[in-house]
Amino acid sequence: MKRGSKPAIIVITGAESTGKSVLTRQLSRHFSAPAFMEFAREYITGLHRPYGYSDVESIARMQQAQMKAALNMNQPLVLFDTWMIITMVWFEVVYGKIPGWIIENIANTPVDLFLVCDTDLPWVPDPVRENGGEMRDRLESRYMQLIREFGFPLRVVSGSGDKRLHSAAHFIASTGYNL
């Protein structure tokens, strides 16, 4: 990578309980690349009260700041465990409205590849998860629809364990960046 050039930005996304965090950590080790881990879970868990609209907007602002930091890194590759498209859908589903700045931010961010973790892993409930069952599949479809509408490339990562990791690593390597 030439000094001062933009790193490849890869976002690992998908519905709840699809292995995004595990896969992000594995890919970070595999490529020796920095990763921004999911911020929303940590934020919501730390509230000790029901979240509100302003909380979700605070999460989106942190995602915006993390992306800005990533784009300024002198690294060939930076990984994200979820990102603002999930937050946009969160606003859409829970509140029925999306702050305009989020849509503009997504449209103007140079993401090189979205890896969408398939819902082929079982949903495991926990205190933060809200969307199991059919909603999980509907959310995955909505994420992919938006990723395509914004013009970002995407690949669906299926399988478990090493198969999931190797598939994701292959998709990243195929972006053409010298990693």
C-alpha positions as CSV (number, residue, x, y, z in Angstrom):
1,M,0.0,0.0,0.0
2,K,1.3,3.4,-0.9
3,R,1.5,5.8,2.1
4,G,-1.4,8.2,2.1
5,S,-3.8,6.0,0.1
6,K,-7.1,4.9,1.4
7,P,-7.4,1.5,3.1
8,A,-9.8,-1.1,1.8
9,I,-12.9,-0.8,4.0
10,I,-14.7,-4.1,4.6
11,V,-18.0,-4.2,6.6
12,I,-19.1,-7.5,8.1
13,T,-22.9,-7.1,8.6
14,G,-26.0,-9.2,8.9
15,A,-28.9,-9.9,11.2
16,E,-28.6,-10.7,14.8
17,S,-26.7,-13.8,15.9
18,T,-25.1,-14.5,12.5
19,G,-21.5,-14.6,13.8
20,K,-20.5,-11.1,12.7
21,S,-18.2,-10.4,15.7
22,V,-16.6,-13.8,15.6
23,L,-15.9,-13.5,11.9
24,T,-14.6,-10.0,12.3
25,R,-12.1,-11.1,14.9
26,Q,-11.1,-14.1,12.8
27,L,-10.5,-12.0,9.7
28,S,-8.6,-9.4,11.7
29,R,-6.2,-12.1,12.8
30,H,-6.1,-13.7,9.4
31,F,-5.1,-10.5,7.6
32,S,-3.4,-8.8,10.6
33,A,-5.8,-5.9,10.0
34,P,-7.3,-3.5,12.5
35,A,-11.0,-3.9,13.2
36,F,-13.7,-1.7,14.7
37,M,-15.9,-4.0,16.8
38,E,-19.6,-3.5,17.2
39,F,-20.3,-0.4,19.2
40,A,-24.1,-0.6,19.6
41,R,-24.1,-3.7,21.8
42,E,-21.6,-2.2,24.2
43,Y,-23.5,1.1,24.3
44,I,-26.9,-0.4,24.8
45,T,-25.7,-2.8,27.5
46,G,-24.1,0.1,29.4
47,L,-27.3,2.1,29.5
48,H,-29.1,0.1,32.2
49,R,-32.4,1.5,30.9
50,P,-34.4,1.2,27.7
51,Y,-32.7,2.9,24.7
52,G,-34.3,5.8,22.9
53,Y,-34.0,7.6,19.6
54,S,-31.2,9.8,20.8
55,D,-29.2,6.7,21.9
56,V,-29.5,5.2,18.5
57,E,-28.4,8.5,17.0
58,S,-25.4,8.5,19.4
59,I,-24.5,5.1,18.1
60,A,-24.7,6.3,14.5
61,R,-22.4,9.3,15.4
62,M,-19.8,6.9,16.8
63,Q,-20.0,4.7,13.7
64,Q,-19.4,7.9,11.6
65,A,-16.4,8.8,13.8
66,Q,-15.0,5.3,13.6
67,M,-15.3,5.3,9.8
68,K,-13.5,8.7,9.6
69,A,-10.7,7.3,11.7
70,A,-10.5,4.2,9.6
71,L,-10.2,6.2,6.3
72,N,-7.3,8.0,7.8
73,M,-5.4,4.9,8.8
74,N,-2.2,4.0,7.0
75,Q,-3.3,0.3,6.7
76,P,-4.1,-1.8,3.6
77,L,-7.3,-3.1,5.1
78,V,-9.7,-2.0,7.9
79,L,-12.6,-4.2,9.1
80,F,-15.9,-3.2,10.6
81,D,-18.2,-5.4,12.7
82,T,-21.5,-3.9,11.6
83,W,-21.9,-0.3,10.5
84,M,-24.4,2.4,9.8
85,I,-26.7,0.5,7.4
86,I,-27.9,-1.6,10.3
87,T,-28.4,1.5,12.3
88,M,-30.4,3.1,9.5
89,V,-32.7,0.0,9.5
90,W,-32.9,0.2,13.3
91,F,-34.3,3.7,13.0
92,E,-36.7,2.6,10.2
93,V,-38.1,-0.4,12.0
94,V,-38.3,0.9,15.6
95,Y,-39.0,4.6,15.0
96,G,-40.4,4.8,11.4
97,K,-38.0,7.7,10.6
98,I,-34.3,8.1,9.7
99,P,-32.2,11.1,10.3
100,G,-31.3,12.6,6.9
101,W,-27.6,12.9,7.8
102,I,-27.3,9.1,8.1
103,I,-28.5,8.5,4.5
104,E,-26.1,11.2,3.2
105,N,-23.2,9.7,5.3
106,I,-23.8,6.2,3.9
107,A,-24.0,7.4,0.4
108,N,-20.7,9.3,0.7
109,T,-18.7,6.6,2.4
110,P,-16.3,4.5,0.3
111,V,-17.0,1.0,1.5
112,D,-15.2,-1.5,-0.7
113,L,-17.1,-4.6,0.2
114,F,-20.0,-5.7,2.5
115,L,-19.8,-9.3,3.8
116,V,-23.4,-10.3,4.8
117,C,-23.4,-13.1,7.3
118,D,-26.2,-15.5,6.3
119,T,-28.9,-16.5,8.8
120,D,-27.8,-20.2,8.5
121,L,-26.4,-20.1,12.1
122,P,-29.0,-20.6,14.9
123,W,-30.3,-17.5,16.6
124,V,-29.2,-17.4,20.2
125,P,-31.2,-15.1,22.5
126,D,-29.5,-12.7,24.9
127,P,-30.6,-9.5,26.8
128,V,-29.7,-7.2,23.8
129,R,-31.1,-9.2,20.9
130,E,-34.7,-8.3,19.7
131,N,-35.2,-9.9,16.3
132,G,-35.2,-13.7,16.0
133,G,-37.4,-15.9,13.8
134,E,-38.8,-14.5,10.6
135,M,-37.8,-10.9,11.5
136,R,-34.1,-12.0,11.2
137,D,-34.6,-13.1,7.6
138,R,-36.6,-9.9,6.8
139,L,-33.8,-7.7,8.3
140,E,-31.1,-9.6,6.3
141,S,-33.1,-9.0,3.1
142,R,-33.5,-5.3,3.9
143,Y,-29.8,-4.9,4.6
144,M,-28.9,-6.4,1.3
145,Q,-31.5,-4.3,-0.5
146,L,-30.1,-1.1,0.9
147,I,-26.5,-2.2,0.3
148,R,-27.4,-2.7,-3.4
149,E,-29.4,0.6,-3.6
150,F,-26.4,2.5,-2.3
151,G,-24.3,0.8,-4.9
152,F,-21.9,-1.1,-2.6
153,P,-20.6,-4.6,-3.6
154,L,-21.7,-7.4,-1.3
155,R,-21.1,-11.1,-0.9
156,V,-23.1,-13.5,1.3
157,V,-21.0,-15.5,3.7
158,S,-22.5,-18.9,4.6
159,G,-21.5,-22.0,6.5
160,S,-19.9,-22.3,9.9
161,G,-16.4,-22.4,11.4
162,D,-13.5,-22.6,9.0
163,K,-15.8,-22.7,5.9
164,R,-17.3,-19.3,6.8
165,L,-13.8,-17.8,7.5
166,H,-12.2,-19.1,4.3
167,S,-15.2,-18.0,2.2
168,A,-15.0,-14.5,3.7
169,A,-11.2,-14.3,3.4
170,H,-11.5,-15.3,-0.3
171,F,-14.1,-12.6,-0.9
172,I,-11.8,-10.0,0.7
173,A,-8.8,-11.2,-1.3
174,S,-10.8,-10.9,-4.5
175,T,-11.2,-7.1,-4.0
176,G,-7.8,-6.8,-5.7
177,Y,-6.1,-5.0,-2.8
178,N,-2.6,-6.1,-2.0
179,L,-3.0,-7.4,1.5
